[in-house]
Amino acid sequence: MADGFEIVPVIDLRHGQVVRARAGERASYAPIVTPLAKGAEPADVARGLLAAVPARILYVADLDAIIDHAAPDLASLARIAHACPGVTLWVDAGFGDAAGVADFLRTGLGRPVIGSESQTDADLVRGLGDRAVFSLDTQGDERLGPIALHAQPEHWPRDVIVMTLGRIGVGGGPDLDRLGAVRAMSPATRLYAAGGVRGPEDVAALTALGVAGALVASAIHDGGFGASPRHGDVVSRKS
Protein backbone atom coordinates (compact mmCIF):
# COMPACT_ATOMS: atom_id res chain seq x y z
CA MET A 1 0.00 0.00 0.00
CA ALA A 2 1.27 3.46 -0.86
CA ASP A 3 2.52 5.40 2.13
CA GLY A 4 -0.02 7.96 3.30
CA PHE A 5 -2.85 6.69 1.09
CA GLU A 6 -6.01 6.23 3.12
CA ILE A 7 -8.46 3.37 2.68
CA VAL A 8 -11.91 4.33 3.99
CA PRO A 9 -14.15 1.26 4.46
CA VAL A 10 -17.78 1.74 3.44
CA ILE A 11 -21.09 0.61 4.90
CA ASP A 12 -24.36 1.06 3.00
CA LEU A 13 -27.37 0.95 5.33
CA ARG A 14 -30.89 0.02 4.23
CA HIS A 15 -33.72 -0.82 6.67
CA GLY A 16 -31.25 -1.24 9.52
CA GLN A 17 -29.01 -3.74 7.71
CA VAL A 18 -25.82 -3.50 5.67
CA VAL A 19 -26.49 -4.05 1.98
CA ARG A 20 -24.19 -4.90 -0.94
CA ALA A 21 -23.89 -1.93 -3.29
CA ARG A 22 -23.69 -2.41 -7.04
CA ALA A 23 -23.62 0.17 -9.86
CA GLY A 24 -25.61 2.73 -7.89
CA GLU A 25 -28.87 0.80 -8.36
CA ARG A 26 -29.83 1.41 -4.76
CA ALA A 27 -33.40 0.15 -4.77
CA SER A 28 -32.16 -3.36 -5.61
CA TYR A 29 -29.43 -3.62 -2.98
CA ALA A 30 -29.79 -6.80 -0.86
CA PRO A 31 -28.46 -7.58 2.66
CA ILE A 32 -24.78 -8.33 2.48
CA VAL A 33 -23.27 -11.80 2.69
CA THR A 34 -19.63 -11.48 3.68
CA PRO A 35 -16.85 -13.55 5.24
CA LEU A 36 -16.22 -10.62 7.56
CA ALA A 37 -19.34 -11.09 9.69
CA LYS A 38 -22.03 -13.66 10.46
CA GLY A 39 -24.83 -11.46 9.17
CA ALA A 40 -25.71 -7.96 8.00
CA GLU A 41 -25.92 -6.22 11.38
CA PRO A 42 -24.13 -2.86 11.01
CA ALA A 43 -21.88 -3.05 14.07
CA ASP A 44 -20.74 -6.57 13.23
CA VAL A 45 -19.93 -5.68 9.62
CA ALA A 46 -18.10 -2.55 10.76
CA ARG A 47 -15.92 -4.61 13.10
CA GLY A 48 -15.20 -7.07 10.31
CA LEU A 49 -14.20 -4.37 7.85
CA LEU A 50 -11.77 -2.84 10.31
CA ALA A 51 -10.35 -6.22 11.25
CA ALA A 52 -9.51 -6.72 7.57
CA VAL A 53 -8.33 -3.16 6.86
CA PRO A 54 -7.48 -0.93 9.83
CA ALA A 55 -8.65 2.63 9.21
CA ARG A 56 -9.31 5.86 11.04
CA ILE A 57 -12.48 6.72 9.06
CA LEU A 58 -15.58 4.68 8.22
CA TYR A 59 -18.00 5.98 5.60
CA VAL A 60 -21.70 5.22 6.13
CA ALA A 61 -24.35 5.84 3.48
CA ASP A 62 -27.85 5.88 4.99
CA LEU A 63 -29.84 4.84 1.93
CA ASP A 64 -33.24 5.19 3.60
CA ALA A 65 -32.40 8.86 4.21
CA ILE A 66 -30.93 9.37 0.72
CA ILE A 67 -33.60 7.52 -1.28
CA ASP A 68 -36.74 7.94 0.82
CA HIS A 69 -35.85 11.22 2.58
CA ALA A 70 -36.28 9.45 5.92
CA ALA A 71 -34.70 10.70 9.11
CA PRO A 72 -31.13 9.47 9.67
CA ASP A 73 -30.90 5.99 11.19
CA LEU A 74 -29.38 7.23 14.42
CA ALA A 75 -29.87 3.88 16.17
CA SER A 76 -27.71 2.02 13.63
CA LEU A 77 -25.14 4.82 13.58
CA ALA A 78 -24.94 4.74 17.38
CA ARG A 79 -24.37 0.96 17.37
CA ILE A 80 -21.56 1.36 14.83
CA ALA A 81 -19.95 4.17 16.81
CA HIS A 82 -20.20 2.22 20.07
CA ALA A 83 -18.70 -0.90 18.48
CA CYS A 84 -15.85 1.02 16.89
CA PRO A 85 -14.47 3.62 19.31
CA GLY A 86 -11.81 5.99 18.05
CA VAL A 87 -12.88 5.96 14.41
CA THR A 88 -14.58 8.93 12.78
CA LEU A 89 -17.81 8.23 10.90
CA TRP A 90 -18.39 10.08 7.65
CA VAL A 91 -22.17 9.95 7.25
CA ASP A 92 -24.18 10.65 4.10
CA ALA A 93 -27.83 10.79 5.13
CA GLY A 94 -29.12 12.82 2.20
CA PHE A 95 -28.48 16.12 3.97
CA GLY A 96 -30.05 18.96 2.02
CA ASP A 97 -30.60 21.77 4.52
CA ALA A 98 -28.74 23.46 7.33
CA ALA A 99 -31.26 22.48 10.01
CA GLY A 100 -30.88 18.77 9.26
CA VAL A 101 -27.10 19.02 9.38
CA ALA A 102 -27.24 20.95 12.66
CA ASP A 103 -29.47 18.27 14.20
CA PHE A 104 -27.03 15.58 13.11
CA LEU A 105 -23.96 17.42 14.38
CA ARG A 106 -25.58 17.70 17.80
CA THR A 107 -25.68 13.90 18.05
CA GLY A 108 -21.88 13.74 17.94
CA LEU A 109 -22.09 10.63 15.75
CA GLY A 110 -19.78 11.81 12.99
CA ARG A 111 -18.96 14.23 10.24
CA PRO A 112 -21.71 14.91 7.69
CA VAL A 113 -21.14 14.13 4.04
CA ILE A 114 -22.97 16.52 1.74
CA GLY A 115 -23.77 14.78 -1.54
CA SER A 116 -24.21 16.94 -4.61
CA GLU A 117 -27.18 14.78 -5.64
CA SER A 118 -29.11 15.97 -2.56
CA GLN A 119 -28.56 19.71 -3.16
CA THR A 120 -30.64 22.36 -4.90
CA ASP A 121 -27.90 25.02 -4.76
CA ALA A 122 -24.40 25.56 -3.42
CA ASP A 123 -25.40 27.31 -0.19
CA LEU A 124 -25.17 24.35 2.21
CA VAL A 125 -21.75 23.22 1.00
CA ARG A 126 -20.41 26.75 1.06
CA GLY A 127 -21.86 27.49 4.51
CA LEU A 128 -20.52 24.37 6.21
CA GLY A 129 -16.97 24.60 4.93
CA ASP A 130 -14.59 22.09 6.49
CA ARG A 131 -17.14 20.91 9.08
CA ALA A 132 -18.45 18.65 6.32
CA VAL A 133 -17.12 16.39 3.59
CA PHE A 134 -18.43 17.09 0.09
CA SER A 135 -19.30 14.35 -2.39
CA LEU A 136 -19.24 15.10 -6.13
CA ASP A 137 -21.79 12.56 -7.36
CA THR A 138 -22.13 11.24 -10.91
CA GLN A 139 -24.09 8.44 -12.53
CA GLY A 140 -22.68 7.58 -15.94
CA ASP A 141 -22.03 10.86 -17.73
CA GLU A 142 -24.58 12.72 -15.61
CA ARG A 143 -23.33 15.13 -12.98
CA LEU A 144 -25.85 14.92 -10.14
CA GLY A 145 -26.98 18.09 -8.42
CA PRO A 146 -26.26 21.74 -9.23
CA ILE A 147 -23.69 22.26 -11.96
CA ALA A 148 -22.08 25.03 -9.91
CA LEU A 149 -21.03 22.48 -7.30
CA HIS A 150 -19.20 20.45 -9.94
CA ALA A 151 -17.70 23.38 -11.82
CA GLN A 152 -16.71 25.82 -9.08
CA PRO A 153 -14.18 24.38 -6.62
CA GLU A 154 -14.25 27.55 -4.56
CA HIS A 155 -17.40 26.08 -2.99
CA TRP A 156 -15.61 22.91 -1.84
CA PRO A 157 -14.23 22.06 1.61
CA ARG A 158 -10.78 20.49 1.95
CA ASP A 159 -12.10 16.90 1.77
CA VAL A 160 -13.98 15.94 -1.40
CA ILE A 161 -15.22 12.51 -2.48
CA VAL A 162 -15.36 11.89 -6.23
CA MET A 163 -18.30 9.48 -6.25
CA THR A 164 -18.78 7.50 -9.48
CA LEU A 165 -21.96 5.58 -8.68
CA GLY A 166 -22.00 3.43 -11.80
CA ARG A 167 -18.63 1.88 -10.93
CA ILE A 168 -19.55 0.80 -7.41
CA GLY A 169 -19.30 -2.94 -6.85
CA VAL A 170 -18.73 -3.94 -10.48
CA GLY A 171 -14.93 -4.35 -10.44
CA GLY A 172 -14.26 -1.98 -13.32
CA GLY A 173 -11.61 0.15 -11.70
CA PRO A 174 -11.78 3.81 -10.67
CA ASP A 175 -12.54 6.60 -13.11
CA LEU A 176 -9.00 7.91 -13.44
CA ASP A 177 -9.88 10.43 -16.15
CA ARG A 178 -12.50 12.10 -14.00
CA LEU A 179 -10.31 12.05 -10.93
CA GLY A 180 -7.47 13.61 -12.90
CA ALA A 181 -9.77 16.34 -14.18
CA VAL A 182 -11.01 17.15 -10.68
CA ARG A 183 -7.43 17.11 -9.38
CA ALA A 184 -6.45 19.64 -12.07
CA MET A 185 -9.38 21.91 -11.12
CA SER A 186 -8.38 22.08 -7.46
CA PRO A 187 -4.83 20.89 -6.69
CA ALA A 188 -5.09 21.74 -2.99
CA THR A 189 -8.24 19.69 -2.36
CA ARG A 190 -7.86 16.34 -0.60
CA LEU A 191 -9.62 13.93 -2.96
CA TYR A 192 -11.09 10.52 -2.16
CA ALA A 193 -12.03 8.15 -4.97
CA ALA A 194 -15.30 6.22 -4.64
CA GLY A 195 -16.38 3.55 -7.09
CA GLY A 196 -14.43 0.73 -8.68
CA VAL A 197 -11.31 0.53 -6.51
CA ARG A 198 -10.16 -3.11 -6.62
CA GLY A 199 -6.83 -3.37 -4.85
CA PRO A 200 -3.22 -2.17 -4.54
CA GLU A 201 -2.70 -1.60 -8.28
CA ASP A 202 -5.57 0.89 -8.31
CA VAL A 203 -4.15 2.52 -5.20
CA ALA A 204 -0.84 3.00 -7.01
CA ALA A 205 -2.61 4.64 -9.96
CA LEU A 206 -4.62 6.90 -7.67
CA THR A 207 -1.54 7.89 -5.69
CA ALA A 208 0.19 8.87 -8.91
CA LEU A 209 -2.72 11.25 -9.60
CA GLY A 210 -2.34 12.84 -6.17
CA VAL A 211 -5.52 11.29 -4.75
CA ALA A 212 -5.44 11.09 -0.94
CA GLY A 213 -7.57 8.01 -0.39
CA ALA A 214 -10.38 5.76 -1.54
CA LEU A 215 -13.76 4.61 -0.28
CA VAL A 216 -13.85 0.81 -0.56
CA ALA A 217 -16.43 -1.87 0.24
CA SER A 218 -16.61 -4.77 -2.25
CA ALA A 219 -12.84 -5.16 -2.58
CA ILE A 220 -12.48 -5.52 1.19
CA HIS A 221 -15.27 -8.07 1.47
CA ASP A 222 -13.82 -9.99 -1.49
CA GLY A 223 -10.23 -9.98 -0.19
CA GLY A 224 -8.70 -7.41 -2.54
CA PHE A 225 -7.14 -5.57 0.42
CA GLY A 226 -5.45 -7.94 2.83
CA ALA A 227 -6.88 -11.29 3.86
CA SER A 228 -10.62 -11.65 4.42
CA PRO A 229 -10.99 -13.43 7.77
CA ARG A 230 -13.58 -16.13 8.33
CA HIS A 231 -16.43 -14.64 10.33
CA GLY A 232 -15.43 -16.76 13.32
CA ASP A 233 -12.03 -15.04 13.27
CA VAL A 234 -13.28 -11.44 13.28
CA VAL A 235 -11.88 -9.42 16.16
CA SER A 236 -13.38 -6.28 17.61
CA ARG A 237 -11.47 -3.08 17.04
CA LYS A 238 -12.22 0.51 16.22
CA SER A 239 -14.27 1.36 13.10
C-alpha angles and dihedrals in degrees: 000000000000114000112258095010110131125219111203112195115220134220121189112200124204123166091345096307135095112253132197110250121217130175094331092286091138100171090063098049112127130202110283125256109201140158087229096073141016093242144350099283107136099230093048093049091047091054090048094051092051093046088057097040118016111219141164095220132050119193117214123190111197099206095184088060094043098044104029099027089238123158114274114277094246093169093060092042091051091051091051092048092048092049093048111041118185097028122108117231118219103202127196107190098158093270110190106157139044095242093057092049091048091052090051095047090054090061091063090219098128150298117310120240113212110208118206089221090065096051133094094189141357097264099099095048092046093046096050097047114172094352085083139043116233123219120204100207126201135170111198107315093336118107105213119222131006114352090223090066091056097041104039113060091182085082093057129099120225094269117060129172116210098211115195101183097186092060096053114119097351099099096234099130129248123302097256094175093057093043090051091051092050090046090054091050094054115015093177096055118103103233128202120194118222123186131044103016106151108173148305096325090059090047089055091051092047092048090053088057091052095252112157100210149331138242107230135180115142095043091054094048090047095048100254091131112046124319120322106228122220108256090249088060098052113124126202117249138140120304 
